[in-house]
C-alpha cells in the first residue's frame, strides 16, 4: 500500500501517527566524564520529540516524593542551518533528575517538525550534568505501518467545550477514532489559574470506568462500546485520545459518537484552607461542593512512592457536590501538599474520586486546595462519515 506524505495511519498501542516522518533510527550514545548520554529524535502525531537521558550525574539534589526532582535547566534544538525548532504550542516539558541508584537526568522536548531540508539536529542543554552539545542525525524517512486513516473535521460545541473528531481508521479487527476536547474559547489563565480539559467522559486522562465508556452508534442503530484503554495524548490545553471500538460492519455508512460527560480542570490563584479533620464548602468556577477531610490509618501498599520512613497516617479527601443533578459539578479537589508528599487517587465505578496523602514525620493541621475538577453534563454528538 502506498501512502502520501502527511497521511496518518493508526498503530495499536501508539495511536495515530504520520505514515512517513523523519527521526533517528537508532539511539545516539555519547560518553563523557563518567556520564552517558542516550538520545533520539522520535516522530509523533504532530512533530517530533527529542528524548534523552544522562546517566551518572554527580549531584547533591534530594529526590521528591516519587524518587525524582524537577531541575532548572535550559535546552534548545536547532537544525544544521541554525533554525531553532519551536516548542509545541502550549505543551512544554521540563527536565527531572531521578536520584535513586545511578542519578539520571531525564528530559523530553516536544517540538514542531524539522524543515524538509534539515540533515541533522543540534541539541544544546545545561543543568546538573553540565553543558552539552550533541548532534542527532535525521534519517531521510521512517515509515510507520498501520491501519489506513481518513482525516475528518467534525465538531460539536456545548457548555464552553468543543468536541471534535479528527480521524477514523477501520480494519477487519477494529475501529479507531481520534477525539479531541478543548475549552472554546481557551483559558487565559497561567500557572495555578490555568484551566483545561482533563478528560473525555468521567476521566482524568485516558481510560474510563465501566458505565462511562464512549458510545458509537452506527446508522443501523447498533451500539458499540469502546473497548480496552484509549491511547491518550494530552496536547496542552486539549485532551486528545484514540478511542477503540470493535470492527463496524462494512455496510455502515455513518456512525455517531455519543458523549455525555467532560471533566475540566479549573484553576485558581487563591487557595482554600481546610482544617484536618474538617468539612468545608468550596466554590470553584461557580460550582459548590462539600470537601470532607479526615485522618485515617494508611491502607497497606497505598503509598509505594514514599521513601522517607513509614507512613503513620493518611489524610483522606472526599468531594460531595451540593447539587446532585446540576450540569456543572465540582467533583474532585487535590490538596496542594501532594507536590511535597505525593498522593494516591481512587476512582471506583459509580463513585467520585477520592484522594489520600501520606503523613510520615508530622501531622498536618490543615490542607490547601487550589483548583479542582468540574464535571460538565451535556449531550455531545459527532456524526461521522464512514464511507470513503
C-alpha positions in Angstrom: 0.0 0.0 0.0 1.3 3.5 -0.9 0.6 6.4 1.4 1.2 10.0 0.6 3.4 12.3 2.8 1.2 13.8 5.5 -1.2 11.0 5.7 -1.9 9.2 9.0 -2.1 5.6 10.0 -3.3 4.0 13.2 -0.8 1.9 15.2 -2.2 -0.2 18.1 -0.7 0.9 21.4 0.7 4.1 19.8 -2.3 5.9 18.3 -2.5 7.9 15.1 0.9 8.7 13.5 2.1 10.1 10.3 2.6 7.4 7.7 6.1 8.8 6.9 8.2 11.0 9.1 11.8 11.9 10.0 13.7 10.9 13.1 16.7 8.9 14.2 16.6 5.1 13.5 19.0 4.3 16.4 19.9 5.9 19.7 22.8 8.4 19.8 25.2 7.5 22.7 27.9 9.8 23.9 30.3 9.0 26.8 31.9 11.9 28.7 33.4 12.5 32.2 31.9 9.3 33.6 28.4 10.1 32.2 26.5 8.5 29.4 24.2 10.5 27.1 21.5 8.5 25.3 19.1 10.3 23.0 16.9 10.1 19.9 14.6 12.1 17.7 11.2 10.3 17.7 8.4 11.4 15.4 4.9 11.8 16.9 1.5 12.8 15.7 2.2 16.5 15.1 6.0 16.8 15.1 9.0 15.3 16.9 10.1 14.5 20.5 13.7 14.8 21.4 14.0 12.2 24.2 17.3 11.9 26.1 18.9 10.8 29.4 22.3 11.4 31.0 23.3 8.7 33.5 25.9 9.1 36.2 25.2 12.7 37.1 27.1 14.0 40.1 24.7 15.9 42.3 23.7 16.7 45.8 20.0 17.3 44.9 17.4 15.4 47.0 14.6 13.4 45.4 11.0 14.4 45.8 8.2 12.0 46.9 8.3 9.9 43.7 12.1 9.5 43.6 12.9 12.4 41.3 13.1 16.2 41.5 12.5 18.9 38.9 15.5 20.9 37.9 16.2 24.4 36.5 17.9 23.9 33.1 17.6 25.1 29.5 17.6 23.2 26.2 17.4 24.2 22.6 17.3 22.2 19.4 18.4 23.7 16.0 18.9 22.2 12.6 22.1 22.2 10.6 21.1 25.6 9.1 20.7 27.2 12.5 16.9 27.2 12.5 15.5 26.6 16.0 12.7 24.1 16.4 10.0 25.8 18.4 8.3 24.1 21.4 4.9 22.7 20.5 2.3 25.4 21.3 1.0 25.2 25.0 2.9 21.9 25.6 6.4 22.1 27.2 8.1 19.6 29.5 10.9 20.2 31.9 13.9 18.2 33.0 13.8 15.9 36.0 16.6 14.1 37.9 16.0 10.6 39.2 18.2 10.3 42.2 17.8 6.6 43.2 20.7 4.2 42.3 22.6 6.0 39.5 21.5 9.7 39.3 20.0 10.2 35.9 18.8 13.3 34.1 15.6 12.6 32.0 14.2 15.1 29.5 11.7 15.1 26.7 11.3 18.1 24.4 8.0 18.3 22.4 8.8 20.2 19.2 7.5 21.3 15.9 8.7 19.1 13.0 12.1 19.9 11.3 12.2 21.5 7.9 12.3 19.0 5.0 15.9 20.1 4.0 17.3 19.6 7.6 20.0 16.9 7.7 20.7 16.8 11.5 19.7 18.5 14.7 22.0 20.0 17.3 20.8 19.6 20.9 22.2 22.1 23.4 21.4 21.9 27.1 22.8 22.6 30.6 21.9 21.8 34.2 23.4 19.4 36.8 25.0 17.3 34.0 27.0 20.3 32.8 26.8 21.9 29.3 26.3 19.6 26.3 26.2 19.9 22.5 25.0 16.7 20.8 24.4 16.1 17.1 21.3 14.0 16.3 21.2 12.8 12.7 17.9 12.9 10.8 17.2 9.9 8.6 15.5 10.6 5.3 12.3 8.8 6.2 10.8 6.5 8.8 7.8 4.6 7.6 5.0 3.7 10.1 3.0 0.6 9.2 -0.6 0.7 10.4 -4.3 0.9 9.6 -5.1 3.5 6.8 -6.8 6.6 8.2 -9.2 9.2 7.0 -8.8 12.7 8.3 -12.0 14.4 9.5 -13.2 17.7 10.9 -16.5 17.0 12.7 -17.2 19.1 15.8 -19.9 19.8 18.4 -19.9 22.7 20.9 -21.7 22.8 24.2 -21.2 24.3 27.6 -18.0 26.0 26.5 -16.4 22.8 25.3 -15.7 21.8 21.7 -15.6 18.1 21.0 -14.0 17.1 17.7 -13.4 14.0 15.6 -10.1 14.4 13.7 -9.6 10.9 12.2 -11.0 7.4 11.8 -9.3 4.1 10.9 -11.2 0.9 10.1 -10.0 -2.7 9.6 -11.5 -6.2 9.9 -10.4 -6.2 13.6 -11.1 -2.7 14.9 -12.4 0.8 14.5 -10.2 3.6 15.9 -11.5 7.2 16.2 -9.4 10.2 17.2 -11.2 12.6 19.5 -10.2 16.0 20.9 -11.9 18.1 23.5 -10.9 21.6 24.4 -12.1 24.8 26.1 -13.6 27.1 23.5 -12.7 29.9 23.9 -9.4 28.7 25.6 -8.3 29.6 29.1 -6.4 32.8 29.5 -5.1 31.8 33.0 -1.5 30.8 33.6 0.2 28.7 36.3 -2.2 27.7 39.1 -5.0 29.7 37.4 -4.9 27.8 34.1 -7.9 25.7 33.1 -8.0 22.9 30.6 -10.0 19.8 29.6 -8.8 16.9 31.8 -10.8 14.0 30.4 -13.4 13.0 27.8 -16.1 11.4 29.9 -15.6 10.9 33.7 -11.8 10.6 33.3 -8.6 12.1 34.4 -6.9 11.4 31.1 -7.1 8.2 29.0 -9.4 5.4 30.1 -12.9 5.4 31.6 -14.6 3.1 34.1 -17.3 0.6 33.2 -20.6 2.5 32.5 -18.7 5.7 31.5 -17.4 4.4 28.1 -17.7 6.4 24.9 -20.5 5.1 22.8 -20.5 4.7 19.0 -24.0 4.2 17.3 -23.9 3.1 13.7 -26.7 4.0 11.2 -28.4 0.7 11.7 -29.0 1.6 15.4 -26.4 -0.9 16.7 -24.5 0.4 19.7 -20.7 -0.2 20.0 -19.0 0.4 23.3 -15.3 1.4 23.4 -13.0 -1.5 24.4 -9.7 -1.5 26.2 -8.0 1.6 27.3 -7.9 4.6 25.0 -4.5 6.0 23.8 -4.3 9.5 25.3 -2.1 12.2 24.0 -2.7 15.5 26.0 -1.6 18.4 23.9 -1.5 21.2 26.4 -5.0 22.6 26.6 -6.6 19.9 24.6 -7.4 16.3 25.5 -6.7 14.1 22.6 -7.4 10.3 22.6 -7.5 7.5 20.1 -10.6 5.6 21.2 -11.0 1.9 20.1 -14.2 0.1 19.1 -14.9 -3.3 17.6 -15.0 -3.5 13.8 -18.1 -1.9 12.4 -19.9 -3.7 9.6 -18.8 -2.6 6.1 -22.4 -1.8 5.3 -22.5 1.1 7.8 -22.2 4.4 6.1 -22.3 6.7 9.1 -21.9 6.5 12.9 -22.4 8.8 15.8 -20.1 9.3 18.8 -22.1 9.9 22.0 -20.5 11.6 25.0 -22.5 12.9 28.0 -19.7 14.0 30.4 -16.5 16.0 30.1 -14.1 16.7 33.0 -12.4 20.1 33.2 -9.6 21.2 35.5 -10.5 24.7 36.8 -7.5 26.5 38.2 -7.4 29.4 40.7 -4.6 31.5 42.1 -6.2 31.7 45.6 -6.1 28.7 47.8 -8.7 27.5 50.3 -7.5 26.1 53.6 -9.4 23.2 55.2 -8.6 22.0 58.7 -7.8 18.4 59.4 -10.2 17.0 60.3 -12.7 19.3 58.7 -15.8 19.8 56.5 -15.8 22.9 54.3 -17.8 24.2 51.4 -15.6 25.1 48.4 -16.8 27.1 45.4 -14.9 26.9 42.2 -16.0 28.1 38.7 -19.5 28.7 40.1 -19.8 25.1 41.5 -20.0 24.4 45.2 -19.2 21.2 47.0 -18.5 19.9 50.5 -14.9 18.9 50.9 -14.6 16.4 53.8 -11.1 15.9 55.2 -10.4 13.1 57.7 -7.3 11.3 59.1 -7.3 7.6 58.6 -5.0 4.6 59.1 -3.0 4.1 55.9 -4.0 1.2 53.7 -1.3 -1.4 53.0 0.6 -0.6 49.8 -1.3 2.7 49.3 1.9 4.8 49.1 4.7 2.9 47.4 6.4 6.1 46.4 7.1 7.2 50.0 10.8 6.8 50.9 11.1 9.0 53.9 10.1 6.4 56.6 6.9 4.5 57.4 3.6 6.1 56.8 2.0 6.8 60.2 -1.4 8.0 58.9 -3.1 9.4 55.8 -5.3 12.4 55.0 -8.5 11.3 53.1 -10.2 13.9 51.0 -13.7 13.4 49.6 -15.7 15.9 47.5 -19.5 15.9 47.6 -21.4 18.2 45.1 -24.3 20.1 46.8 -26.5 19.8 43.7 -26.5 16.1 42.6 -28.3 16.8 39.3 -26.5 20.0 38.2 -25.0 20.2 34.8 -21.8 21.6 36.4 -20.4 19.9 39.5 -17.2 20.2 41.4 -16.2 16.5 41.8 -12.6 16.4 42.9 -10.1 18.7 44.6 -6.4 17.6 45.1 -4.5 19.0 48.1 -1.6 21.3 47.1 0.5 19.4 49.6 0.7 16.4 47.2 3.6 18.2 45.4 5.6 17.6 48.6 4.5 14.2 49.8 2.7 12.7 46.8 -0.8 11.2 46.7 -3.0 8.3 45.8 -6.2 8.8 43.9 -9.0 6.2 44.0 -11.9 6.2 41.4 -14.4 3.4 41.6 -17.5 2.6 39.4 -20.5 4.8 40.4 -18.4 7.0 42.7 -16.5 10.2 42.5 -12.7 10.2 43.0 -11.2 10.4 46.5 -7.6 11.3 47.3 -5.2 10.4 50.1 -1.9 11.9 51.0 0.6 10.3 53.5 1.8 11.6 56.8 5.2 10.3 57.9 7.1 12.5 60.4 4.4 15.2 61.1 0.6 15.5 61.3 -0.9 18.2 59.1 -3.2 20.6 60.9 -4.8 21.7 57.5 -4.6 21.2 53.8 -4.8 23.8 51.0 -6.8 23.2 47.8 -6.0 25.3 44.7 -8.2 24.3 41.8 -10.1 21.2 41.1 -12.1 19.1 38.6 -15.5 20.2 37.4 -17.8 17.7 35.7 -19.9 19.0 32.8 -23.0 17.1 31.9 -24.1 17.7 28.3 -25.0 15.8 25.0 -22.1 16.0 22.6 -22.9 14.2 19.4 -20.5 13.7 16.4 -21.9 12.2 13.2 -19.0 10.6 11.4 -19.0 9.6 7.8 -17.6 6.1 7.4 -17.7 5.6 3.7 -14.8 6.8 1.6 
